[in-house]
Amino acid sequence: MEKNKLSLDVDTLIRFSPVIIVIFCFFMSYKVFVTPVDLERRLQKYDEHIEKMYATKTEVEQQEKQLNIISVKIDKIYDYIIGKK
């Protein structure tokens, strides 16, 4: 009885093997599964892109401080010019 069941499983596997091979080739060709090395490489590329395109919070805060300092200096210059007239 068990021999027939095993035989049935092997026969089913043999019968569906072309479909299994096609599905496997599809996954391989479209790179559905990623290796850890590829994943790390892609994440590193995304990190580099993000660093180039977007500013960090500390950079924005530094820029705001510089703009505030410039604004204060412009106000002082404006007050000096208005005071001279």
SULZI-V198215 format. One record per residue. N is the residue number from 1. RES is the residue in three letters. SS is DSSP state (helix for helix, strand for strand, loop for the rest). D_LAST is the distance of its C-alpha to the last C-alpha in Angstrom with 2 decimals. Layout:
N/RES/SS/D_LAST + N/RES/SS/D_LAST
This chain:
1/MET/loop/110.80 + 2/GLU/helix/107.89 + 3/LYS/helix/108.76 + 4/ASN/helix/108.33 + 5/LYS/helix/104.97 + 6/LEU/helix/103.81 + 7/SER/helix/105.21 + 8/LEU/helix/103.38 + 9/ASP/helix/100.07 + 10/VAL/helix/100.63 + 11/ASP/helix/101.73 + 12/THR/helix/98.63 + 13/LEU/helix/96.47 + 14/ILE/helix/98.24 + 15/ARG/helix/97.95 + 16/PHE/helix/94.18 + 17/SER/helix/93.41 + 18/PRO/helix/92.15 + 19/VAL/helix/89.64 + 20/ILE/helix/88.58 + 21/ILE/helix/88.16 + 22/VAL/helix/86.07 + 23/ILE/helix/83.81 + 24/PHE/helix/83.47 + 25/CYS/helix/82.63 + 26/PHE/helix/80.03 + 27/PHE/helix/78.36 + 28/MET/helix/78.49 + 29/SER/helix/77.17 + 30/TYR/loop/74.20 + 31/LYS/loop/73.54 + 32/VAL/loop/73.73 + 33/PHE/loop/74.39 + 34/VAL/loop/72.01 + 35/THR/loop/72.98 + 36/PRO/helix/70.89 + 37/VAL/helix/69.84 + 38/ASP/helix/68.59 + 39/LEU/helix/66.79 + 40/GLU/helix/65.05 + 41/ARG/helix/64.06 + 42/ARG/helix/62.64 + 43/LEU/helix/60.72 + 44/GLN/helix/59.24 + 45/LYS/helix/58.20 + 46/TYR/helix/56.56 + 47/ASP/helix/54.72 + 48/GLU/helix/53.38 + 49/HIS/helix/52.26 + 50/ILE/helix/50.51 + 51/GLU/helix/48.73 + 52/LYS/helix/47.44 + 53/MET/helix/46.37 + 54/TYR/loop/44.93 + 55/ALA/loop/42.63 + 56/THR/loop/43.86 + 57/LYS/helix/42.38 + 58/THR/helix/41.20 + 59/GLU/helix/39.45 + 60/VAL/helix/37.62 + 61/GLU/helix/36.61 + 62/GLN/helix/35.31 + 63/GLN/helix/33.27 + 64/GLU/helix/31.80 + 65/LYS/helix/30.87 + 66/GLN/helix/29.18 + 67/LEU/helix/27.24 + 68/ASN/helix/26.16 + 69/ILE/helix/25.00 + 70/ILE/helix/23.05 + 71/SER/helix/21.51 + 72/VAL/helix/20.43 + 73/LYS/helix/18.94 + 74/ILE/helix/17.02 + 75/ASP/helix/15.71 + 76/LYS/helix/14.63 + 77/ILE/helix/12.87 + 78/TYR/helix/11.16 + 79/ASP/helix/10.22 + 80/TYR/helix/9.02 + 81/ILE/helix/6.82 + 82/ILE/helix/5.49 + 83/GLY/helix/5.54 + 84/LYS/helix/3.80 + 85/LYS/loop/0.00
